[in-house]
Structure formats: structure tokens, C-alpha cells
């Protein structure tokens, strides 16, 4: 077998540095996690659920002092079709390329007056932004996060450097440690193409490749991983029984209701109107971004598109959206809209739909953490 063509073996080789024996199976190790001062007496999971991903604590280095460049400078090494995380706070925006996040998984940043962590777990394709402030015992704590080297359900387990509590990236919940039960606040972030982010926010800065670490940014260390016929890495949880594990879904959580929309459906439909609980929603799926986990060179990977989920109401009026000739439009005014839910032409130009909490994930990960999810079917 040529290991270069085996995604699972390639990932194993990528991660094969000194392992953490933190996933204790015996009573001796149940009380401590080597390399951590975490208070394991406070936990909502069994420590045996934690699995070593390969690298030790901080073996995948988070970016703590991010530098940024202009879009003109970034265009020298970032292709227009490459996927980026676009974070918007108020009218300000910043761009975090997945070609960098894939090698670091966490960026601790301060943006628009908000301390944020931008996170990406390649194994789940989960790009999630959090507010780094938490309140406990009426005291606000400012946290910064590192990569623990451990996984749970194949998802990144983070740790905060202040208490060394362990956090599930997918849910934002503290699993083990003094901050047990605390949940981080999610911030609206989307995976879109660099070109789409640039068109919508031409003045947004881009995370620089000057990270203080030497990595082959632009190359994909997980080449071929997201082939739908593959199995997730280090995942031994239940089969969701509804979709292949590495099928992609647009997943939405509103209060106690969750729903997943297979991208095989959304890419064909382009627009889906739905109601979750009492909340009307609209799902957009446009052409745009390639996958970060396809070809060895990210810019050469297949296109998977860009997505968004929004409240379709503007000033109390519910709009009805359609898609034609590569553009979204509303039937009520004929205004044109981009994938970020912004009206770019017509009577409503300048208006913005309210983004709803959602993400583009591999199906296995979403159903592992949200098994109660209903699956949208045409």
C-alpha cells in the first residue's frame, strides 16, 4: 500500500509524535492527566473518553499573538477559492484562512473590543469562534486556549491556560476541571471563499502566515481525508444510521431544537426555507469555496461551496428567497443578496439578515454530540 494515498495512515504519520497517555483506563490514572494540572475530580465525562491524537500538549501550537496583513498582500499566497473563516462583529470583519488554521487549530485574538478564539478541528471540519470571556461566581475570567493533544469523538479538546480545564471544541463546554459546566459564547462565523470574504469586506485584515512557526501553509496534511467513503480518524462512537460519517451537513441549533441539512440537498436546492420551533430560517448554499481537506494543495481541491443560515425577516417582514444565475434574490423587492446575508443591490441594499447559529460539519461529529437532531428531507 502506498501510504501517500491512504488518508488514515497519512494522518497517523502526521500526528505520530510523543503521545499523551491521558485517556486513562485504570484507577491510577483516573485522578490525573500527565502534563496537566487539571482538577479531574470535577468532570462530566469519564477520562477514558479522551483519546490521544498523537501530539502532546501544545504539540499543535495555538497562535497567541496573531499578525495580520492586507488582502492585497494575502492574495500573493491565498487563492480566491480557498476557504477562510470570516468573523464579523458589528460592522467589522476579519479573515482567518483554513490553510493556517489547519496547522494551529486555535487563534487567540482580540478583535473589535472582544477577546475571541477562532478554532478549527480538521477531523470534524468544525470552524467555531468563541468569546474568551466567561463568568463564574460573579467574576469574569479572561481565558486563552491551547490544543490539549486529546480528542473526544474525534473532535478537538481544548484547554484554557488559566485553570487547565478541558473544553470540547464542538460544544464549547468545559468537560473536566474547575470550570466544569461553563459554556463559551459562540460568535457568528462562516466558512466562505477568500474571494467572497474580500468582496463583502474589502478592508478586512487577513491572518498572516508570519505565525512564528514554520509550516507548509497552503498544503493539506490531511489529503483525501474528506472522501465520503472514508472512516473518521479515532472515532469509535455510534453510527448515526442516516448519512455516511463523512457526509457534510449544515447543522442548526436553536434553543432545544436541532436540525441537519445534507449538503447534497442544499447544493442542489440552493435555498431552503424552514421553521425550527417557532423560528423561521433560510439556508443559503452558493458556489465559492473548495474543501480544505481534499487535494494535497488546498487551492486545487474540489469545490464544496459556501453556506449561510439566517432569519429571513427584515424589519418584521418575512422575505421569500430564490436563486438564479448565481445570485440570491428576494421575491418581495427583487433585491440581490450575497452568501453572508447582505443585500448588495436593489431596494434593500445595505440591509443584513440576522445570522443564526450554524456550522458546516461532517455528519458523524454533529450526530455524535447532537443525537436528537432531526434530519431535513425533501
C-alpha positions, 0 to 999 in steps of 0.5 A, spaced: 500 500 500 502 506 498 501 510 504 501 517 500 494 515 498 491 512 504 488 518 508 488 514 515 495 512 515 497 519 512 494 522 518 497 517 523 504 519 520 502 526 521 500 526 528 505 520 530 509 524 535 510 523 543 503 521 545 499 523 551 497 517 555 491 521 558 485 517 556 486 513 562 483 506 563 485 504 570 484 507 577 491 510 577 490 514 572 483 516 573 485 522 578 490 525 573 492 527 566 500 527 565 502 534 563 496 537 566 494 540 572 487 539 571 482 538 577 479 531 574 475 530 580 470 535 577 468 532 570 462 530 566 465 525 562 469 519 564 477 520 562 477 514 558 473 518 553 479 522 551 483 519 546 490 521 544 491 524 537 498 523 537 501 530 539 502 532 546 500 538 549 501 544 545 504 539 540 499 543 535 501 550 537 495 555 538 497 562 535 497 567 541 499 573 538 496 573 531 499 578 525 495 580 520 496 583 513 492 586 507 488 582 502 492 585 497 498 582 500 494 575 502 492 574 495 500 573 493 499 566 497 491 565 498 487 563 492 480 566 491 477 559 492 480 557 498 476 557 504 477 562 510 473 563 516 470 570 516 468 573 523 464 579 523 462 583 529 458 589 528 460 592 522 467 589 522 470 583 519 476 579 519 479 573 515 482 567 518 484 562 512 483 554 513 490 553 510 493 556 517 488 554 521 489 547 519 496 547 522 494 551 529 487 549 530 486 555 535 487 563 534 487 567 540 485 574 538 482 580 540 478 583 535 473 589 535 473 590 543 472 582 544 477 577 546 475 571 541 478 564 539 477 562 532 478 554 532 478 549 527 478 541 528 480 538 521 477 531 523 470 534 524 471 540 519 468 544 525 470 552 524 467 555 531 469 562 534 468 563 541 468 569 546 474 568 551 470 571 556 466 567 561 463 568 568 463 564 574 461 566 581 460 573 579 467 574 576 469 574 569 475 570 567 479 572 561 481 565 558 486 563 552 486 556 549 491 551 547 490 544 543 490 539 549 493 533 544 486 529 546 480 528 542 473 526 544 469 523 538 474 525 534 473 532 535 478 537 538 479 538 546 481 544 548 484 547 554 484 554 557 491 556 560 488 559 566 485 553 570 487 547 565 480 545 564 478 541 558 473 544 553 470 540 547 471 544 541 464 542 538 460 544 544 464 549 547 463 546 554 468 545 559 468 537 560 473 536 566 476 541 571 474 547 575 470 550 570 466 544 569 459 546 566 461 553 563 459 554 556 463 559 551 459 564 547 459 562 540 460 568 535 457 568 528 462 565 523 462 562 516 466 558 512 466 562 505 471 563 499 477 568 500 474 571 494 467 572 497 470 574 504 474 580 500 468 582 496 463 583 502 469 586 506 474 589 502 478 592 508 478 586 512 485 584 515 487 577 513 491 572 518 498 572 516 502 566 515 508 570 519 505 565 525 512 564 528 512 557 526 514 554 520 509 550 516 507 548 509 501 553 509 497 552 503 498 544 503 493 539 506 496 534 511 490 531 511 489 529 503 483 525 501 481 525 508 474 528 506 472 522 501 465 520 503 467 513 503 472 514 508 472 512 516 473 518 521 480 518 524 479 515 532 472 515 532 469 509 535 462 512 537 455 510 534 453 510 527 448 515 526 444 510 521 442 516 516 448 519 512 455 516 511 460 519 517 463 523 512 457 526 509 457 534 510 451 537 513 449 544 515 447 543 522 442 548 526 441 549 533 436 553 536 434 553 543 432 545 544 431 544 537 436 541 532 436 540 525 441 537 519 441 539 512 445 534 507 449 538 503 447 534 497 440 537 498 442 544 499 447 544 493 442 542 489 436 546 492 440 552 493 435 555 498 431 552 503 426 555 507 424 552 514 421 553 521 425 550 527 420 551 533 417 557 532 423 560 528 423 561 521 430 560 517 433 560 510 439 556 508 443 559 503 448 554 499 452 558 493 458 556 489 465 559 492 469 555 496 473 548 495 474 543 501 480 544 505 481 537 506 481 534 499 487 535 494 494 535 497 494 543 495 488 546 498 487 551 492 486 545 487 481 541 491 474 540 489 469 545 490 464 544 496 461 551 496 459 556 501 453 556 506 449 561 510 443 560 515 439 566 517 432 569 519 429 571 513 425 577 516 427 584 515 424 589 519 418 584 521 417 582 514 418 575 512 422 575 505 421 569 500 428 567 497 430 564 490 436 563 486 438 564 479 444 565 475 448 565 481 445 570 485 440 570 491 434 574 490 428 576 494 421 575 491 418 581 495 423 587 492 427 583 487 433 585 491 440 581 490 443 578 496 450 575 497 452 568 501 453 572 508 446 575 508 447 582 505 443 585 500 448 588 495 443 591 490 436 593 489 431 596 494 434 593 500 441 594 499 445 595 505 440 591 509 443 584 513 439 578 515 440 576 522 445 570 522 443 564 526 447 559 529 450 554 524 456 550 522 458 546 516 460 539 519 461 532 517 455 528 519 458 523 524 461 529 529 454 533 529 450 526 530 455 524 535 454 530 540 447 532 537 443 525 537 436 528 537 437 532 531 432 531 526 434 530 519 431 535 513 428 531 507 425 533 501 
